[in-house]
Amino acid sequence: MKKITFSIEWNEEKAAALKMFLEQKHICLEDKIIEFLDGLYIKTVPSAVRNYVDLKSAAPQKAPAKIQNITPKNDENTTETV
C-alpha cells in the first residue's frame, strides 16, 4: 500500500501544548491523527468502496508458475514450456 503525507497549518502554541500533554500520557500525536482519519474514513466512505479499496491495496498475488509438459519425441525426452 502506497502512503501519502498530509501537510496542515494549525496554531503552533496549541500544537506544542497538545503534543506535550499527549507525551505525558505516552500517546503519540501522529497515532491519534491516524486513528481519527481511520474513523473518518469508515464513517464517510461507503462499505462497498472500502471493500474495493481493501482488495485493490492487498498484496499482489504471484503469477502462476509455468506448467511444463514432458512429452517424448523420437525416442528423446525433451521439456516444453507452455
GROMACS elastic network, one bead per residue, 0.5 to 0.9 nm:
[ bonds ]
;  ai    aj funct       b0    kb
    1    57     6  0.54722   500
    1    58     6  0.73376   500
    1    59     6  0.77923   500
    2    57     6  0.83089   500
    9    12     6  0.85604   500
   10    13     6  0.88655   500
   10    14     6  0.78218   500
   10    15     6  0.71171   500
   11    14     6  0.54110   500
   11    15     6  0.62038   500
   11    16     6  0.87443   500
   12    15     6  0.50674   500
   12    16     6  0.61527   500
   12    17     6  0.86417   500
   13    16     6  0.51280   500
   13    17     6  0.61668   500
   13    18     6  0.85059   500
   14    17     6  0.51416   500
   14    18     6  0.59924   500
   14    19     6  0.84805   500
   15    18     6  0.51107   500
   15    19     6  0.60398   500
   15    20     6  0.84862   500
   16    19     6  0.51879   500
   16    20     6  0.60645   500
   16    21     6  0.87071   500
   17    20     6  0.50973   500
   17    21     6  0.62466   500
   17    22     6  0.85369   500
   18    21     6  0.53948   500
   18    22     6  0.60968   500
   18    23     6  0.85253   500
   18    29     6  0.80152   500
   19    22     6  0.51517   500
   19    23     6  0.60266   500
   19    24     6  0.86629   500
   19    27     6  0.86309   500
   19    28     6  0.77687   500
   19    29     6  0.61547   500
   20    23     6  0.52091   500
   20    24     6  0.64050   500
   20    25     6  0.89920   500
   21    24     6  0.50944   500
   21    25     6  0.66894   500
   21    26     6  0.87994   500
   21    27     6  0.86271   500
   22    25     6  0.51903   500
   22    26     6  0.62715   500
   22    27     6  0.50004   500
   22    28     6  0.65813   500
   22    29     6  0.67462   500
   23    27     6  0.53216   500
   23    28     6  0.65025   500
   23    29     6  0.80290   500
   24    27     6  0.74859   500
   25    28     6  0.88782   500
   27    30     6  0.88879   500
   27    31     6  0.76455   500
   27    32     6  0.76962   500
   28    31     6  0.52473   500
   28    32     6  0.64761   500
   28    33     6  0.88361   500
   29    32     6  0.51186   500
   29    33     6  0.62521   500
   29    34     6  0.86912   500
   30    33     6  0.50691   500
   30    34     6  0.62096   500
   30    35     6  0.86270   500
   31    34     6  0.51027   500
   31    35     6  0.61843   500
   31    36     6  0.86405   500
   32    35     6  0.50092   500
   32    36     6  0.61885   500
   32    37     6  0.86549   500
   33    36     6  0.50380   500
   33    37     6  0.61956   500
   33    38     6  0.86012   500
   34    37     6  0.50229   500
   34    38     6  0.60612   500
   34    39     6  0.85683   500
   35    38     6  0.51192   500
   35    39     6  0.62416   500
   35    40     6  0.86205   500
   36    39     6  0.51557   500
   36    40     6  0.61284   500
   36    41     6  0.85324   500
   37    41     6  0.59822   500
   37    42     6  0.85753   500
   38    41     6  0.50509   500
   38    42     6  0.62611   500
   38    43     6  0.86921   500
   39    42     6  0.51169   500
   39    43     6  0.61605   500
   39    44     6  0.84956   500
   40    43     6  0.51073   500
   40    44     6  0.59027   500
   40    45     6  0.82270   500
   41    44     6  0.52118   500
   41    45     6  0.55823   500
   41    46     6  0.88749   500
   41    50     6  0.85683   500
   42    45     6  0.57908   500
   42    46     6  0.75738   500
   42    47     6  0.76759   500
   42    50     6  0.78527   500
   43    46     6  0.78456   500
   45    48     6  0.84011   500
   45    49     6  0.65762   500
   45    50     6  0.65112   500
   46    49     6  0.54212   500
   46    50     6  0.63592   500
   46    51     6  0.87924   500
   47    51     6  0.60569   500
   47    52     6  0.85241   500
   48    51     6  0.51198   500
   48    52     6  0.62700   500
   48    53     6  0.87022   500
   49    53     6  0.61491   500
   49    54     6  0.85370   500
   50    53     6  0.50391   500
   50    54     6  0.60713   500
   50    55     6  0.86040   500
   51    54     6  0.50251   500
   51    55     6  0.61894   500
   51    56     6  0.85093   500
   52    55     6  0.51493   500
   52    56     6  0.60203   500
   52    57     6  0.85106   500
   53    57     6  0.59418   500
   53    58     6  0.84268   500
   54    57     6  0.52446   500
   54    58     6  0.60551   500
   55    58     6  0.52682   500
   55    59     6  0.86819   500
   56    59     6  0.83343   500
   56    60     6  0.85956   500
   57    60     6  0.80929   500
   58    61     6  0.86548   500
   61    64     6  0.87282   500
   62    65     6  0.84744   500
   63    66     6  0.88251   500
   64    67     6  0.86907   500
   66    81     6  0.68944   500
   66    82     6  0.66600   500
   67    80     6  0.89135   500
   67    81     6  0.64121   500
   67    82     6  0.58720   500
   68    79     6  0.68765   500
   68    80     6  0.59271   500
   68    82     6  0.60739   500
   69    79     6  0.64571   500
   69    80     6  0.56731   500
   69    81     6  0.65701   500
   69    82     6  0.71732   500
   70    77     6  0.72593   500
   70    78     6  0.63796   500
   70    80     6  0.63442   500
   70    81     6  0.87197   500
   71    76     6  0.88984   500
   71    77     6  0.65094   500
   71    78     6  0.64865   500
   71    79     6  0.69192   500
   71    80     6  0.77649   500
   72    75     6  0.62807   500
   72    76     6  0.57301   500
   72    78     6  0.63744   500
   72    79     6  0.86207   500
   73    76     6  0.52316   500
   73    77     6  0.62032   500
   73    78     6  0.70366   500
   74    77     6  0.82178   500
